[in-house]
Amino acid sequence: MTETDHYSLARAQKYHAHHRASLRTRLTDRREQDCLTRALIDAGSPESMLDLPCGTGRFWPAAARAGVCNLIAADGSPGMLEVAAANRLNATIPRQLLETSAFAINLPDKCVDVAACLRFYHHLAMAEDRSGLLRELIRVSRQHLIISLWVDGNYAGNRRMRKPAKPPVPGYGPRICRHRGEVAAEFVDAGCRIIRHYDVWPGLYMWRFYLLEVAA
Ligand SMILES: C[S@@+](CC[C@H](N)C(=O)[O-])C[C@H]1O[C@@H](n2cnc3c(N)ncnc32)[C@H](O)[C@@H]1O
């Protein structure tokens, strides 16, 4: 698969500012942080976490609030990692900033309690990319995955599903809203048990977090 860095330093700075730009984006950011905190607490308050892709480190305060004290932050974009470095909370959040592909994570097997993959899965139009990503996340995590993406079954998602689909592109492409049942089946096929899901704006918008347990 072709991997391209989609975020220059300037675009990474813009991405970081975007989540603080308006009341709408600030509220969504806040609710996403709450979903992550709840998922981590439901996962038994793990100590170590992989945040991949970490982007600019938006989720680190929520991870710290939930008790994570050893965080590896990884992303494929040097620009994102440069902005993220300025958002470091302390020496262990993150302990390591790693430039790596999500499809070939440069980390050993079972090295973290939980691997979080937020706002990435719904950029993958190809089933083989999604299964490759899940394989890698399962490989590095000892117990849980937390994944956020767009699903249908809500006002915005149902509207979007009625529009003609764009031609799928391999790798990281435009965001896609998927059928909830299809997404759940993919997680189970990959060998995960769905523990819970958390809707960011229940009934209204597409963002959903899943807490998954990795089979032993
Ligand atoms: C929409 S951002 C999400 C970042 C962060 N999780 C958040 O929610 O703020 C998507 C991220 O995926 C990263 N990315 C894209 N393709 C990647 C790949 N193949 N491997 C690792 N990271 C990748 C981008 O650099 C970007 O930081």
The ligand as an SDF file (V2000), in Angstrom:
LIG
                    3D

 27 29  0  0  0  0  0  0  0  0999 V2000
   -7.6810   12.7720   11.6350 C   0  0  0  0  0  0  0  0  0  0  0  0
   -6.0800   12.6120   12.3300 S   0  0  0  0  0  0  0  0  0  0  0  0
   -6.4570   11.9240   13.9190 C   0  0  0  0  0  0  0  0  0  0  0  0
   -5.3990   12.2080   14.9450 C   0  0  0  0  0  0  0  0  0  0  0  0
   -5.8130   11.9590   16.4250 C   0  0  0  0  0  0  0  0  0  0  0  0
   -6.1040   10.5660   16.6710 N   0  0  0  0  0  0  0  0  0  0  0  0
   -6.9860   12.8340   16.7810 C   0  0  0  0  0  0  0  0  0  0  0  0
   -8.1190   12.3290   16.8540 O   0  0  0  0  0  0  0  0  0  0  0  0
   -6.7870   14.0380   16.9760 O   0  0  0  0  0  0  0  0  0  0  0  0
   -5.4450   11.2580   11.4340 C   0  0  0  0  0  0  0  0  0  0  0  0
   -3.9830   10.9770   11.7200 C   0  0  0  0  0  0  0  0  0  0  0  0
   -3.5990    9.7980   11.0170 O   0  0  0  0  0  0  0  0  0  0  0  0
   -2.2290    9.9220   10.6700 C   0  0  0  0  0  0  0  0  0  0  0  0
   -1.9260    8.9390    9.6240 N   0  0  0  0  0  0  0  0  0  0  0  0
   -2.3890    8.8940    8.3560 C   0  0  0  0  0  0  0  0  0  0  0  0
   -1.9380    7.7950    7.7250 N   0  0  0  0  0  0  0  0  0  0  0  0
   -1.1740    7.1250    8.6340 C   0  0  0  0  0  0  0  0  0  0  0  0
   -0.4580    5.8900    8.6030 C   0  0  0  0  0  0  0  0  0  0  0  0
   -0.4450    5.1060    7.5150 N   0  0  0  0  0  0  0  0  0  0  0  0
    0.2080    5.5000    9.7080 N   0  0  0  0  0  0  0  0  0  0  0  0
    0.1910    6.2580   10.8380 C   0  0  0  0  0  0  0  0  0  0  0  0
   -0.4830    7.4260   10.9310 N   0  0  0  0  0  0  0  0  0  0  0  0
   -1.1620    7.8490    9.8500 C   0  0  0  0  0  0  0  0  0  0  0  0
   -2.1210   11.3670   10.2300 C   0  0  0  0  0  0  0  0  0  0  0  0
   -0.7890   11.8120   10.2300 O   0  0  0  0  0  0  0  0  0  0  0  0
   -2.9950   12.0480   11.2740 C   0  0  0  0  0  0  0  0  0  0  0  0
   -2.2400   12.4290   12.3940 O   0  0  0  0  0  0  0  0  0  0  0  0
  1  2  1  0
  2  3  1  0
  2 10  1  0
  3  4  1  0
  4  5  1  0
  5  6  1  0
  5  7  1  0
  7  8  2  0
  7  9  1  0
 10 11  1  0
 11 12  1  0
 11 26  1  0
 12 13  1  0
 13 14  1  0
 13 24  1  0
 14 15  1  0
 14 23  1  0
 15 16  2  0
 16 17  1  0
 17 18  1  0
 17 23  2  0
 18 19  1  0
 18 20  2  0
 20 21  1  0
 21 22  2  0
 22 23  1  0
 24 25  1  0
 24 26  1  0
 26 27  1  0
M  CHG  2   2   1   9  -1
M  END
$$$$
